[in-house]
Amino acid sequence: MGTLAHERPGIPASPYRPLTSSDVRKISDAAFTVLEKCGMQVHSPTGFEAFKAAGADVDAESRVVRLPRSLVEDAISSNPSSITLYSRDGKCDAVLEENRVHYGTGGTAIYVLDPDTGERRPSTAEDVALNARMVDALENIHVFTINVFPNEIDNKDEIDTNRFFHSLDNTTKHVMGGIYSMAGCRKVVEMARMIAGGEEELRRKPFVSFITLIISPFKVDKDYGEMTCYLAREGLPVVVPTEPICGTTSPITLAGNVLTHVAETLAGVALVQCVNKGAPGSCGSVGSITDLKTMDHLGGPIERAIINAAVSQMAQHFRIPLYSTGGTSDAKEVDIQAAYESAMSSLLVAMSGANYIHDIAGLMEADLTVSYEKLVMDNEILGMCQRVLRGIEVNDDTLATDLIVEKGPGNDFLAEEHTVRHMRGEFFVPKLANRNKRQASDAAESALSRARRFVQEIRAAEHQSRLPAETRQSILNKYPEVRVWPQVKCADTTRK
């Protein structure tokens, strides 16, 4: 049986709109005003000069760059309105445009809940690989955004090669990741070129993309700025997200936070376009609110979803692809809190039409920890979200008017050909939820226990590399800092 209609990526959203049309215009105008009057502090030499050459008002001493409205509007018009995050096998391409929705992991958590003990421990490069294998097998997660940090790697310039290698080695889905050094970024680009078959091949169908960062409030730091400029010159997809937190790095109001989001990420897109007009830049929305008792960052509040849905509206207004956030939780274990916080925010942000929602699977504890079981459970939540986005298809066949008239009052439809034709594709069928009657033999089996069994099945399966053997060995020869382990099944390439 082929893919069901609600299982395909990129379903257009049925809109959830926290902003009115008037609100959108007001925030848009305010963002232009903020960038023109307040500006950005730009510590990247390349970025500073690119803004200056494009006509920005710059102050070399303070590093403040004020962006005229015309400059930002030109950047918006030159940035692609559609960006494809390609999968290597062509089976799960994510087309980011308009209100088409896709889901992925993310967060670069520094801990995992160990699948054997259930205890929290620092994440490792092996966790990068296992998460990639899990995502490769989960049908409702369309992109693997590298979601854990290899804590055992001390050299900053070796982090990126290890994270991206183990991701590309374990999934053919698109791989997106944050980057930690310019040296590492360059190595990853070269690694991807080796896999693609050359520079032009990679640029034509990029199966990797990169996340840099605007530092709230209104700051482009040297390292992230230089990496943004490098990736823009290379013509590779780069997300320039911003993470303002209500009451600390943005005004405490949701409206003030949304404005900060929009102004900062538009500045990031403007930077990309000032370096290389037409380069594929994406807006990014990651911020949240604070716990007013402690001023700690929170991952699971419903306001975070509302903020990201509002930024989604703004991105659609500007016709720029959006990297958004949803599905996160402040729970410390996979419990009821983890389920309801993740489900609520996932559905709201999906219904806003956010193009790519990262962090939406597996992440918990204020974005610090990944749970493998939650990754599987969130995949099921996302399947339900997909079914919601698909909506109700109304046509002569689905209405079945003639059949209703033919059957008449008092007759059932169970044995009808129409029922057989539609029964598999009309409903979302869960893999974890236990719908059996209490008297059934497996009545006591929970969704969580089924998720645990799925994790163990993936771990027990033969560990096959997703890279061609010769290419894999060439990468390992070129980058000896990549750490591998002997259980990977890849003839002639396994290296201890």
C-alpha positions as a Python dict, from the first residue, in 0.01 Angstrom:
ca = {
    (1, 'M'): (0, 0, 0),
    (2, 'G'): (129, 346, -87),
    (3, 'T'): (166, 652, 134),
    (4, 'L'): (-166, 776, 270),
    (5, 'A'): (-269, 1135, 198),
    (6, 'H'): (-207, 1244, 557),
    (7, 'E'): (134, 1076, 571),
    (8, 'R'): (301, 1284, 302),
    (9, 'P'): (513, 1586, 405),
    (10, 'G'): (419, 1941, 319),
    (11, 'I'): (42, 1937, 372),
    (12, 'P'): (-95, 2295, 359),
    (13, 'A'): (-225, 2405, 698),
    (14, 'S'): (-578, 2491, 799),
    (15, 'P'): (-501, 2828, 951),
    (16, 'Y'): (-468, 2916, 1317),
    (17, 'R'): (-419, 3292, 1319),
    (18, 'P'): (-338, 3465, 1650),
    (19, 'L'): (-287, 3795, 1462),
    (20, 'T'): (-541, 3996, 1264),
    (21, 'S'): (-449, 4143, 926),
    (22, 'S'): (-414, 4479, 1096),
    (23, 'D'): (-181, 4328, 1356),
    (24, 'V'): (40, 4184, 1083),
    (25, 'R'): (73, 4523, 913),
    (26, 'K'): (145, 4697, 1243),
    (27, 'I'): (417, 4448, 1341),
    (28, 'S'): (568, 4466, 992),
    (29, 'D'): (592, 4845, 1005),
    (30, 'A'): (729, 4833, 1360),
    (31, 'A'): (1000, 4585, 1256),
    (32, 'F'): (1117, 4816, 978),
    (33, 'T'): (1120, 5106, 1226),
    (34, 'V'): (1324, 4912, 1482),
    (35, 'L'): (1585, 4808, 1225),
    (36, 'E'): (1611, 5162, 1089),
    (37, 'K'): (1623, 5348, 1422),
    (38, 'C'): (1767, 5095, 1666),
    (39, 'G'): (1961, 4873, 1428),
    (40, 'M'): (2182, 4572, 1497),
    (41, 'Q'): (2518, 4544, 1665),
    (42, 'V'): (2731, 4358, 1410),
    (43, 'H'): (3064, 4213, 1526),
    (44, 'S'): (3125, 4008, 1211),
    (45, 'P'): (3378, 4199, 994),
    (46, 'T'): (3241, 4047, 674),
    (47, 'G'): (2884, 4116, 775),
    (48, 'F'): (2959, 4473, 881),
    (49, 'E'): (3122, 4550, 546),
    (50, 'A'): (2842, 4379, 352),
    (51, 'F'): (2580, 4592, 526),
    (52, 'K'): (2789, 4904, 469),
    (53, 'A'): (2830, 4828, 98),
    (54, 'A'): (2453, 4775, 68),
    (55, 'G'): (2379, 5124, 202),
    (56, 'A'): (2329, 5073, 575),
    (57, 'D'): (2413, 5350, 821),
    (58, 'V'): (2712, 5211, 1012),
    (59, 'D'): (2911, 5322, 1317),
    (60, 'A'): (3255, 5159, 1324),
    (61, 'E'): (3314, 5235, 1690),
    (62, 'S'): (2988, 5097, 1834),
    (63, 'R'): (2946, 4838, 1554),
    (64, 'V'): (2582, 4945, 1528),
    (65, 'V'): (2434, 4903, 1181),
    (66, 'R'): (2102, 5074, 1105),
    (67, 'L'): (1915, 4923, 814),
    (68, 'P'): (1701, 5148, 592),
    (69, 'R'): (1359, 5010, 513),
    (70, 'S'): (1446, 4998, 144),
    (71, 'L'): (1748, 4774, 216),
    (72, 'V'): (1540, 4527, 419),
    (73, 'E'): (1258, 4527, 164),
    (74, 'D'): (1508, 4457, -114),
    (75, 'A'): (1648, 4166, 89),
    (76, 'I'): (1299, 4024, 142),
    (77, 'S'): (1223, 4043, -231),
    (78, 'S'): (1554, 3881, -332),
    (79, 'N'): (1538, 3597, -78),
    (80, 'P'): (1381, 3281, -228),
    (81, 'S'): (1018, 3232, -129),
    (82, 'S'): (1059, 2856, -167),
    (83, 'I'): (1351, 2649, -39),
    (84, 'T'): (1376, 2272, -70),
    (85, 'L'): (1555, 2072, 197),
    (86, 'Y'): (1645, 1767, -10),
    (87, 'S'): (1664, 1412, 117),
    (88, 'R'): (1941, 1201, -32),
    (89, 'D'): (1707, 935, -169),
    (90, 'G'): (1438, 1178, -285),
    (91, 'K'): (1170, 1015, -68),
    (92, 'C'): (1131, 1287, 194),
    (93, 'D'): (1210, 1627, 42),
    (94, 'A'): (1081, 1918, 248),
    (95, 'V'): (958, 2208, 35),
    (96, 'L'): (944, 2517, 254),
    (97, 'E'): (698, 2761, 102),
    (98, 'E'): (366, 2935, 172),
    (99, 'N'): (185, 2737, 446),
    (100, 'R'): (327, 2390, 376),
    (101, 'V'): (423, 2216, 700),
    (102, 'H'): (709, 1979, 787),
    (103, 'Y'): (844, 1844, 1114),
    (104, 'G'): (1185, 1766, 1255),
    (105, 'T'): (1400, 1720, 1562),
    (106, 'G'): (1639, 1974, 1708),
    (107, 'G'): (1759, 2143, 2019),
    (108, 'T'): (2120, 2024, 2051),
    (109, 'A'): (2035, 1887, 2395),
    (110, 'I'): (2326, 1804, 2622),
    (111, 'Y'): (2153, 1510, 2791),
    (112, 'V'): (1954, 1201, 2696),
    (113, 'L'): (1736, 972, 2902),
    (114, 'D'): (1933, 649, 2874),
    (115, 'P'): (1718, 387, 2696),
    (116, 'D'): (1846, 113, 2929),
    (117, 'T'): (1836, 280, 3270),
    (118, 'G'): (1593, 568, 3213),
    (119, 'E'): (1839, 794, 3393),
    (120, 'R'): (1958, 1125, 3252),
    (121, 'R'): (2317, 1123, 3130),
    (122, 'P'): (2536, 1342, 2904),
    (123, 'S'): (2478, 1273, 2536),
    (124, 'T'): (2753, 1134, 2314),
    (125, 'A'): (2834, 1090, 1945),
    (126, 'E'): (2671, 746, 1964),
    (127, 'D'): (2349, 923, 2068),
    (128, 'V'): (2377, 1142, 1757),
    (129, 'A'): (2390, 825, 1549),
    (130, 'L'): (2104, 651, 1731),
    (131, 'N'): (1880, 956, 1704),
    (132, 'A'): (1950, 970, 1331),
    (133, 'R'): (1861, 601, 1298),
    (134, 'M'): (1539, 660, 1490),
    (135, 'V'): (1438, 955, 1271),
    (136, 'D'): (1518, 752, 960),
    (137, 'A'): (1253, 502, 1072),
    (138, 'L'): (985, 746, 1194),
    (139, 'E'): (753, 840, 909),
    (140, 'N'): (613, 1166, 1046),
    (141, 'I'): (953, 1325, 1114),
    (142, 'H'): (1066, 1470, 782),
    (143, 'V'): (1402, 1632, 863),
    (144, 'F'): (1677, 1533, 1105),
    (145, 'T'): (1797, 1844, 1280),
    (146, 'I'): (2090, 1721, 1488),
    (147, 'N'): (1939, 1712, 1835),
    (148, 'V'): (2213, 1614, 2080),
    (149, 'F'): (2567, 1725, 2158),
    (150, 'P'): (2869, 1488, 2166),
    (151, 'N'): (2995, 1580, 2512),
    (152, 'E'): (3304, 1359, 2488),
    (153, 'I'): (3454, 1573, 2209),
    (154, 'D'): (3658, 1855, 2360),
    (155, 'N'): (3807, 2015, 2048),
    (156, 'K'): (3556, 2270, 1916),
    (157, 'D'): (3679, 2224, 1559),
    (158, 'E'): (3595, 1850, 1572),
    (159, 'I'): (3235, 1883, 1692),
    (160, 'D'): (3077, 1965, 1357),
    (161, 'T'): (3247, 1688, 1160),
    (162, 'N'): (3140, 1428, 1416),
    (163, 'R'): (2782, 1550, 1443),
    (164, 'F'): (2722, 1576, 1069),
    (165, 'F'): (2909, 1256, 980),
    (166, 'H'): (2710, 1041, 1222),
    (167, 'S'): (2389, 1203, 1103),
    (168, 'L'): (2460, 1149, 733),
    (169, 'D'): (2584, 797, 808),
    (170, 'N'): (2254, 699, 967),
    (171, 'T'): (1974, 867, 773),
    (172, 'T'): (1899, 963, 415),
    (173, 'K'): (1658, 1234, 531),
    (174, 'H'): (1773, 1594, 511),
    (175, 'V'): (2025, 1682, 782),
    (176, 'M'): (2022, 2028, 940),
    (177, 'G'): (2249, 2138, 1220),
    (178, 'G'): (2395, 2418, 1420),
    (179, 'I'): (2767, 2476, 1379),
    (180, 'Y'): (3034, 2545, 1634),
    (181, 'S'): (3335, 2678, 1445),
    (182, 'M'): (3428, 2813, 1104),
    (183, 'A'): (3683, 2534, 1061),
    (184, 'G'): (3421, 2274, 1138),
    (185, 'C'): (3168, 2441, 910),
    (186, 'R'): (3409, 2432, 617),
    (187, 'K'): (3483, 2064, 681),
    (188, 'V'): (3114, 1977, 684),
    (189, 'V'): (3058, 2158, 355),
    (190, 'E'): (3347, 1968, 200),
    (191, 'M'): (3217, 1640, 345),
    (192, 'A'): (2877, 1706, 190),
    (193, 'R'): (3040, 1782, -145),
    (194, 'M'): (3219, 1447, -132),
    (195, 'I'): (2884, 1274, -80),
    (196, 'A'): (2703, 1484, -343),
    (197, 'G'): (2970, 1439, -607),
    (198, 'G'): (3090, 1798, -623),
    (199, 'E'): (3024, 2162, -536),
    (200, 'E'): (2760, 2227, -802),
    (201, 'E'): (2578, 1902, -728),
    (202, 'L'): (2550, 1998, -362),
    (203, 'R'): (2431, 2349, -441),
    (204, 'R'): (2174, 2214, -687),
    (205, 'K'): (2025, 1965, -438),
    (206, 'P'): (2147, 2050, -89),
    (207, 'F'): (2080, 1762, 153),
    (208, 'V'): (2241, 1953, 439),
    (209, 'S'): (2153, 2293, 579),
    (210, 'F'): (2288, 2504, 862),
    (211, 'I'): (2170, 2704, 1161),
    (212, 'T'): (2351, 3015, 1274),
    (213, 'L'): (2204, 3260, 1524),
    (214, 'I'): (2112, 3616, 1604),
    (215, 'I'): (2198, 3689, 1967),
    (216, 'S'): (1903, 3863, 2131),
    (217, 'P'): (1866, 4148, 2170),
    (218, 'F'): (1978, 4270, 1826),
    (219, 'K'): (2332, 4139, 1803),
    (220, 'V'): (2525, 3954, 1532),
    (221, 'D'): (2832, 3808, 1699),
    (222, 'K'): (3161, 3755, 1520),
    (223, 'D'): (3157, 3375, 1486),
    (224, 'Y'): (2793, 3323, 1389),
    (225, 'G'): (2809, 3625, 1161),
    (226, 'E'): (3117, 3502, 977),
    (227, 'M'): (2967, 3155, 934),
    (228, 'T'): (2642, 3307, 804),
    (229, 'C'): (2838, 3506, 546),
    (230, 'Y'): (3042, 3200, 442),
    (231, 'L'): (2732, 2985, 390),
    (232, 'A'): (2557, 3266, 202),
    (233, 'R'): (2855, 3291, -36),
    (234, 'E'): (2843, 2915, -86),
    (235, 'G'): (2474, 2936, -176),
    (236, 'L'): (2373, 2673, 81),
    (237, 'P'): (2055, 2692, 290),
    (238, 'V'): (2113, 2880, 614),
    (239, 'V'): (1863, 2956, 888),
    (240, 'V'): (1922, 3273, 1088),
    (241, 'P'): (1699, 3220, 1393),
    (242, 'T'): (1650, 3437, 1694),
    (243, 'E'): (1567, 3335, 2052),
    (244, 'P'): (1424, 3633, 2243),
    (245, 'I'): (1279, 3543, 2583),
    (246, 'C'): (986, 3742, 2722),
    (247, 'G'): (1099, 3967, 3005),
    (248, 'T'): (1473, 3911, 2968),
    (249, 'T'): (1596, 3959, 2611),
    (250, 'S'): (1270, 4099, 2476),
    (251, 'P'): (980, 4298, 2619),
    (252, 'I'): (767, 4080, 2845),
    (253, 'T'): (455, 4105, 2627),
    (254, 'L'): (388, 3851, 2354),
    (255, 'A'): (349, 4133, 2102),
    (256, 'G'): (689, 4278, 2199),
    (257, 'N'): (847, 3934, 2172),
    (258, 'V'): (697, 3874, 1827),
    (259, 'L'): (825, 4213, 1712),
    (260, 'T'): (1174, 4129, 1841),
    (261, 'H'): (1161, 3795, 1662),
    (262, 'V'): (1057, 3952, 1334),
    (263, 'A'): (1304, 4241, 1337),
    (264, 'E'): (1601, 4026, 1438),
    (265, 'T'): (1542, 3744, 1191),
    (266, 'L'): (1473, 3990, 908),
    (267, 'A'): (1813, 4139, 986),
    (268, 'G'): (1960, 3790, 949),
    (269, 'V'): (1792, 3744, 612),
    (270, 'A'): (1917, 4088, 509),
    (271, 'L'): (2271, 3983, 602),
    (272, 'V'): (2245, 3674, 381),
    (273, 'Q'): (2114, 3879, 89),
    (274, 'C'): (2373, 4157, 130),
    (275, 'V'): (2646, 3894, 100),
    (276, 'N'): (2491, 3697, -187),
    (277, 'K'): (2165, 3814, -343),
    (278, 'G'): (1934, 3520, -401),
    (279, 'A'): (2105, 3288, -151),
    (280, 'P'): (1859, 3059, 33),
    (281, 'G'): (1805, 3219, 374),
    (282, 'S'): (1527, 3129, 617),
    (283, 'C'): (1369, 3317, 904),
    (284, 'G'): (1387, 3148, 1241),
    (285, 'S'): (1167, 3157, 1551),
    (286, 'V'): (1285, 2986, 1869),
    (287, 'G'): (1205, 3217, 2162),
    (288, 'S'): (982, 3157, 2461),
    (289, 'I'): (880, 3300, 2796),
    (290, 'T'): (1034, 3294, 3143),
    (291, 'D'): (924, 3140, 3469),
    (292, 'L'): (849, 3462, 3655),
    (293, 'K'): (939, 3298, 3988),
    (294, 'T'): (1291, 3203, 3880),
    (295, 'M'): (1344, 3386, 3545),
    (296, 'D'): (1441, 3051, 3392),
    (297, 'H'): (1375, 2978, 3024),
    (298, 'L'): (1069, 2756, 2966),
    (299, 'G'): (1016, 2505, 2686),
    (300, 'G'): (655, 2396, 2726),
    (301, 'P'): (428, 2698, 2785),
    (302, 'I'): (136, 2746, 2549),
    (303, 'E'): (249, 3107, 2497),
    (304, 'R'): (557, 2974, 2319),
    (305, 'A'): (330, 2811, 2064),
    (306, 'I'): (125, 3130, 2026),
    (307, 'I'): (443, 3333, 1966),
    (308, 'N'): (569, 3090, 1703),
    (309, 'A'): (230, 3080, 1532),
    (310, 'A'): (234, 3459, 1514),
    (311, 'V'): (585, 3463, 1367),
    (312, 'S'): (460, 3207, 1115),
    (313, 'Q'): (196, 3456, 1005),
    (314, 'M'): (460, 3722, 967),
    (315, 'A'): (689, 3495, 761),
    (316, 'Q'): (398, 3416, 528),
    (317, 'H'): (331, 3789, 500),
    (318, 'F'): (690, 3846, 386),
    (319, 'R'): (690, 3522, 179),
    (320, 'I'): (1008, 3395, 341),
    (321, 'P'): (1046, 3028, 447),
    (322, 'L'): (1029, 2980, 824),
    (323, 'Y'): (1213, 2755, 1066),
    (324, 'S'): (986, 2743, 1369),
    (325, 'T'): (962, 2566, 1705),
    (326, 'G'): (699, 2342, 1864),
    (327, 'G'): (642, 2023, 2057),
    (328, 'T'): (871, 2103, 2348),
    (329, 'S'): (802, 2033, 2715),
    (330, 'D'): (934, 2117, 3059),
    (331, 'A'): (862, 1763, 3183),
    (332, 'K'): (1154, 1569, 3333),
    (333, 'E'): (1020, 1231, 3225),
    (334, 'V'): (786, 1096, 2959),
    (335, 'D'): (462, 1156, 3146),
    (336, 'I'): (125, 1326, 3112),
    (337, 'Q'): (285, 1672, 3116),
    (338, 'A'): (519, 1577, 2833),
    (339, 'A'): (223, 1453, 2630),
    (340, 'Y'): (-14, 1748, 2670),
    (341, 'E'): (247, 2022, 2640),
    (342, 'S'): (395, 1867, 2326),
    (343, 'A'): (59, 1790, 2165),
    (344, 'M'): (-88, 2136, 2222),
    (345, 'S'): (208, 2330, 2087),
    (346, 'S'): (267, 2090, 1798),
    (347, 'L'): (-90, 2128, 1676),
    (348, 'L'): (-108, 2505, 1717),
    (349, 'V'): (218, 2575, 1536),
    (350, 'A'): (137, 2323, 1264),
    (351, 'M'): (-204, 2484, 1208),
    (352, 'S'): (-33, 2821, 1168),
    (353, 'G'): (138, 2690, 853),
    (354, 'A'): (495, 2713, 983),
    (355, 'N'): (709, 2560, 710),
    (356, 'Y'): (958, 2362, 917),
    (357, 'I'): (890, 2302, 1286),
    (358, 'H'): (1204, 2186, 1461),
    (359, 'D'): (1240, 2063, 1823),
    (360, 'I'): (902, 1898, 1773),
    (361, 'A'): (1004, 1542, 1858),
    (362, 'G'): (1190, 1400, 2156),
    (363, 'L'): (1284, 1722, 2335),
    (364, 'M'): (1200, 1792, 2700),
    (365, 'E'): (1324, 1955, 3021),
    (366, 'A'): (1339, 2311, 2886),
    (367, 'D'): (1519, 2189, 2569),
    (368, 'L'): (1807, 2027, 2764),
    (369, 'T'): (1721, 1658, 2726),
    (370, 'V'): (1615, 1415, 2454),
    (371, 'S'): (1412, 1104, 2528),
    (372, 'Y'): (1410, 823, 2273),
    (373, 'E'): (1067, 709, 2391),
    (374, 'K'): (930, 1061, 2359),
    (375, 'L'): (1074, 1078, 2008),
    (376, 'V'): (853, 781, 1916),
    (377, 'M'): (548, 916, 2098),
    (378, 'D'): (586, 1256, 1935),
    (379, 'N'): (597, 1085, 1598),
    (380, 'E'): (248, 957, 1676),
    (381, 'I'): (132, 1303, 1783),
    (382, 'L'): (264, 1439, 1455),
    (383, 'G'): (69, 1177, 1263),
    (384, 'M'): (-245, 1311, 1430),
    (385, 'C'): (-141, 1667, 1343),
    (386, 'Q'): (-100, 1562, 982),
    (387, 'R'): (-450, 1419, 980),
    (388, 'V'): (-585, 1747, 1117),
    (389, 'L'): (-405, 1945, 845),
    (390, 'R'): (-545, 1718, 577),
    (391, 'G'): (-898, 1810, 687),
    (392, 'I'): (-1210, 1670, 525),
    (393, 'E'): (-1206, 1603, 152),
    (394, 'V'): (-1544, 1690, 2),
    (395, 'N'): (-1629, 1562, -347),
    (396, 'D'): (-1897, 1348, -506),
    (397, 'D'): (-1718, 1026, -409),
    (398, 'T'): (-1650, 1115, -44),
    (399, 'L'): (-2000, 1259, 10),
    (400, 'A'): (-2148, 933, -119),
    (401, 'T'): (-2488, 1098, -174),
    (402, 'D'): (-2605, 839, -426),
    (403, 'L'): (-2499, 554, -198),
    (404, 'I'): (-2689, 703, 98),
    (405, 'V'): (-3002, 735, -118),
    (406, 'E'): (-2957, 385, -258),
    (407, 'K'): (-2920, 224, 85),
    (408, 'G'): (-3210, 412, 238),
    (409, 'P'): (-3306, 432, 606),
    (410, 'G'): (-3204, 155, 848),
    (411, 'N'): (-2930, -11, 640),
    (412, 'D'): (-2559, -18, 724),
    (413, 'F'): (-2260, 52, 498),
    (414, 'L'): (-2015, -206, 628),
    (415, 'A'): (-2004, -436, 325),
    (416, 'E'): (-2013, -166, 59),
    (417, 'E'): (-1733, -133, -197),
    (418, 'H'): (-1716, 238, -109),
    (419, 'T'): (-1628, 141, 250),
    (420, 'V'): (-1355, -98, 139),
    (421, 'R'): (-1209, 164, -95),
    (422, 'H'): (-1183, 435, 171),
    (423, 'M'): (-1138, 250, 498),
    (424, 'R'): (-756, 245, 500),
    (425, 'G'): (-691, 599, 384),
    (426, 'E'): (-959, 798, 565),
    (427, 'F'): (-838, 759, 924),
    (428, 'F'): (-517, 802, 1115),
    (429, 'V'): (-429, 464, 1264),
    (430, 'P'): (-203, 493, 1570),
    (431, 'K'): (83, 255, 1630),
    (432, 'L'): (123, 320, 2002),
    (433, 'A'): (-223, 398, 2138),
    (434, 'N'): (-401, 97, 2290),
    (435, 'R'): (-757, 96, 2159),
    (436, 'N'): (-838, -261, 2258),
    (437, 'K'): (-1115, -351, 2499),
    (438, 'R'): (-1027, -405, 2862),
    (439, 'Q'): (-1077, -782, 2821),
    (440, 'A'): (-811, -812, 2547),
    (441, 'S'): (-486, -992, 2625),
    (442, 'D'): (-280, -674, 2578),
    (443, 'A'): (-525, -444, 2756),
    (444, 'A'): (-265, -337, 3012),
    (445, 'E'): (3, -250, 2753),
    (446, 'S'): (61, 125, 2748),
    (447, 'A'): (164, 356, 2466),
    (448, 'L'): (489, 419, 2654),
    (449, 'S'): (575, 48, 2669),
    (450, 'R'): (511, 19, 2296),
    (451, 'A'): (738, 319, 2237),
    (452, 'R'): (1010, 153, 2445),
    (453, 'R'): (979, -165, 2241),
    (454, 'F'): (1020, 36, 1918),
    (455, 'V'): (1338, 198, 2054),
    (456, 'Q'): (1483, -139, 2147),
    (457, 'E'): (1398, -282, 1804),
    (458, 'I'): (1590, 1, 1635),
    (459, 'R'): (1886, -49, 1869),
    (460, 'A'): (1889, -424, 1807),
    (461, 'A'): (1865, -397, 1429),
    (462, 'E'): (2179, -437, 1221),
    (463, 'H'): (2352, -101, 1205),
    (464, 'Q'): (2384, -28, 835),
    (465, 'S'): (2563, 281, 708),
    (466, 'R'): (2353, 501, 481),
    (467, 'L'): (2660, 616, 290),
    (468, 'P'): (2826, 443, -6),
    (469, 'A'): (3115, 236, 128),
    (470, 'E'): (3384, 405, -81),
    (471, 'T'): (3259, 756, 3),
    (472, 'R'): (3236, 670, 370),
    (473, 'Q'): (3593, 548, 380),
    (474, 'S'): (3716, 856, 192),
    (475, 'I'): (3551, 1080, 451),
    (476, 'L'): (3703, 884, 739),
    (477, 'N'): (4045, 903, 577),
    (478, 'K'): (4015, 1278, 522),
    (479, 'Y'): (3879, 1354, 869),
    (480, 'P'): (4054, 1126, 1119),
    (481, 'E'): (3893, 1314, 1408),
    (482, 'V'): (3560, 1144, 1333),
    (483, 'R'): (3498, 881, 1598),
    (484, 'V'): (3343, 554, 1486),
    (485, 'W'): (3269, 223, 1653),
    (486, 'P'): (3292, -132, 1521),
    (487, 'Q'): (2924, -231, 1516),
    (488, 'V'): (2848, -31, 1201),
    (489, 'K'): (2785, -267, 910),
    (490, 'C'): (2972, -127, 614),
    (491, 'A'): (3208, -362, 434),
    (492, 'D'): (3567, -242, 394),
    (493, 'T'): (3498, 87, 573),
    (494, 'T'): (3461, 7, 941),
    (495, 'R'): (3737, 169, 1139),
    (496, 'K'): (3800, 127, 1508),
}
